[in-house]
């Protein structure tokens, strides 16, 4: 008799990454969200461009909240399971300084 081997196939189609906005003021938060998978997936979040980005954090959920610095900030996320690693699309968030209100004396 032969042996039986069980093969697990995980459906990790190429997901997307979204932010709740593409422009915020300095010190505001941005919410990044990726495609949700039902499998046991770890999300690895990066600042910069793939593959040389700077690791930010890992989450068990497909979202993260960040407070980026002034300028255009690029982010990407990698979804990882025990058997598969998948690069996810990147997104950009522009952070601008908060405007300073000035009052002109009419006299």
HELIX and SHEET records of a PDB file:
SHEET    1   A 3 UNK A  17  UNK A  19  0                                        
SHEET    2   A 3 UNK A  30  UNK A  34 -1                                        
SHEET    3   A 3 UNK A  63  UNK A  66 -1                                        
SHEET    1   B 5 UNK A  23  UNK A  25  0                                        
SHEET    2   B 5 UNK A  91  UNK A  96  1                                        
SHEET    3   B 5 UNK A  71  UNK A  80 -1                                        
SHEET    4   B 5 UNK A  42  UNK A  47 -1                                        
SHEET    5   B 5 UNK A  54  UNK A  59 -1                                        
SHEET    1   C 4 UNK A  23  UNK A  25  0                                        
SHEET    2   C 4 UNK A  91  UNK A  96  1                                        
SHEET    3   C 4 UNK A  71  UNK A  80 -1                                        
SHEET    4   C 4 UNK A  85  UNK A  87 -1                                        
END                                                                             
